Amino acid sequence: MDKPEKPNYYAIIPASVRYDNNLPSKASLLYGEITALCNQKGYCWASDSYFANLYGVGKSTIQAWLKALEDDGHISRDVIYKEGTREIEHRYIRISVEGIPKNQGTPIPKNRRDNITSINTTVNNTSKNHCAANAAPEFSWKSVIDYLNEKTGKHFKHTNTNKGLVMARQHDGFSAEDMQKVIDHQCKLWLNTKDMAQYLRPSTLFRASKFEGYLNAAPDEPKHEGREYWTGG
């Protein structure tokens, strides 16, 4: 069993998770536990077995909760397999901090502030609520989906699931140009191929385990003239 990091004193469950009616029972509590286990980079390393023992349920139940949280864009998961096998070597769970408010309602005692250092660090580094007044424009995730639709002729919607996929890659440090490049290159490879055209979708193109590989395979090409991909706001 993996040894998870020592939980922080506080768990954070934003309103977007608490009032998500699509989530199964206790999935929101699992989200809170993930926030408490995140380190300063925003990762949770705990295994399904750890969570199963914590909540007294089977691993399949934990997997269902994690899938529901991921499908609704509240978390993202990166899985690294042992070379040449399908055995999981490492799994990283990221939280979406967009719904975490800038100021909590109850003051935190000074002697307990160090218990939430990792969560505060994650929020300070990634949440738009902590940006300075002169910060760069907000990353427009909807433009990614719109551009994919334009290139493929499909009609993917601005759902929480698609938002979570795009924003997770943006949180990884990938730019608007990176995402446009992946869409362009994979369309050239797959759009006119019957068996592969179905994979021109957000869940494939922006999957954590695949995106960087697609990007590295794409040749450098000049930008399209006369188009702004990310306008912000």
N, C-alpha and C positions, 0 to 999 in steps of 0.2 A: 504494500500500500504506500502511495506517495505520502510524504510528510508535508502537509500544507504549512504555510507560514502562520505564525501566531496571529489570531484575529485582532483587529483593532477594536477599541472599546465601543465605537459606534458603527452601526450599519446604516447605509443611506438608501432609502427607497423613495424615489421621486414620484410625484403625482401621476406621471405618464405610465408608471408601472403599477402603482396602487390601484388605479381606476381602469386598467386595461381588462375589459371583460372577456377578452379572448384567451387569457392566461388560465391554466388549470389551477386547482387548489394548491396553495403553498409555493407556487412558482415565484410569486413576488417575494416571499421570505428567502427563497434560494437566491434571488437577485441581491437582496440585502446582505446575505452571507458572502456572496462574491465580492461586493464592495469592501467588506471588512477584511477579506483575504488578499486584496490587491496590494502589490508592492508599489514602489515609487514610479515604475514604468506603466502602471495600470494593468498588470497581468495578474491573473489568479491561476495557480498551478495545481489546485486540489483535484483529486481524482473523483470519478463517479462513486467509487467505494467509500471515500471519505464522506461525501454528502449523503450517501445511502445510510451509512451508520449514524450520521448526525440526525437524520429525520426518521429513521426507523422504517425505511421503505426499500424496495428493490432498486437495483441499478437501472432497470428499464424505465422505472418511474422518473428517476433523476434525468435520464436521457430525454424523456418526453418533456419534462419541464424546461430543460436547456434548449431543446428544439423550439418550443413555443416562445421562449424569450428571444431566441435568435430570429425566428420568423417575423416577429413584431419589431425587430430592429433595436431591442434593448441591450443585446450583447452581440459580440462576434467571437468566433472560435477559430484558432489556428491549430492545425494538427501536423506534427512531424512524425513520419513513420521510420522505423528502423530500415536501413538500406536493404532493398531487395525484398521487403516483406510488407504486409499490411498490419504489422504489429505496431501499436502506438508507442513511440518513444517519449514524446513530449506533447502536452496540450496547453495552449495558452487561451485563457478567456479574458476578453476585454469588456469593460462596461461602457455603456453610452452615458456620458455625464451631462448631456444636453438638458435633461429635465431637472438637474439638481439646482436648487435656488442658491443665489449668491449669499444670502444671509439666512442662517438657521434661526428659528423662532426662540430657542432657549439658549442662553449664553453657556459656553463650555468652560468649566472650571480650568484655571491655569494649569493645575497639576495633572490634568488629563489631556491637554492639547496634544502632547506628543503621541497619544494613542491613535490619533487620526491624521498623522503626518502624511501617510501615503495617499489617502483619499484627497486631502487638501492639495497636495502637490499635483495629483492628476487633474483635479478641477481647475486649479490655477493655470495649468499649462494648456488645457484643451477647451475649456468651456467659454463660449462667447460672452457669458455674463461677467467674466473676469477680464475682458479685453479693455484696453485703454480707449479713451474717446477717439484717439487718432489712429486706431488699429486698422489693419487692412480690411477690405470689405468681406462680409460673410461669404463663406464658400457656398455657392449655389448648386446644391446636389441635384435639383430638378433639371438643370441644364444637361447633366450627364445622361439622364434618362431620355430627355427630349432629343439629344443628339443621336443616341442609340436608335431611337424610333425613326429618326430621319434617315439614317444610314440603312436600316433593315426593312423599313416599311411596316414594322410591327407597332403594337399599341400598348407598351408597358406603362403602367400607371404610377402615379406618385404615392406609392404605398409606404408604410413604415418599414416593411421588409426591404424594399429597394433602397430606401433612405439609409437603413442601417448598413447595407453592403457598401454603398458609395462612401458614406461618412467614415466607415472603418478604414477604408483605404486612404482617405484623406488624413485621418489621424495617424496612419502609418508614415506619413510624409510624402505621399505621392501627389503630384500636381494635376491641375486641369489638363495640361498638355499630355501628361502621361496617360490619363484615361482616354483622351481622344485618340492617342496613338494606338492604344490597344484595340479600341473599337474599329479604327480604320484597318489595321493589319488583319485582325481576325475576320473582318468582313471580306477582305480580299481572298482569304483562304477558304472561308466556309459558306459565304452567302449563296453561291451558285452550286453548292454541293448538297444534294438531297439529304444525305445522312447526317451532315454536320450543321446545316443551317439552323436546326432546332436548338443548337447550343449557343446561338447568338442571343443570349439572355443575361440579365444582371447576375443571377445566381451562379453562372459559369464564369463570365468575364471578370467579375469583381470578387470572386472567391479568394480568400486569403492565401490558400495553398497554391493557387494557379496564377494570380495576377502578375507577380513579379516575373515569372517565367514567360508569360505572354509579352510583357513589356521588353524584356531582354531580347526576345526573338524579333521584335519589330525594328525594321531599319529606320534610321533617321531620315525624315522627310521634311520638306519645307512646310511651314504652316499654311493653312488655307487662307487666302486673302479675303478681306471684307467680312470676316465673321468674328464676333466676340463670343467665346464659349462660356465664360463665367463673368457675369455682370455684377454679381454680388447683390445682397439684399433680397 
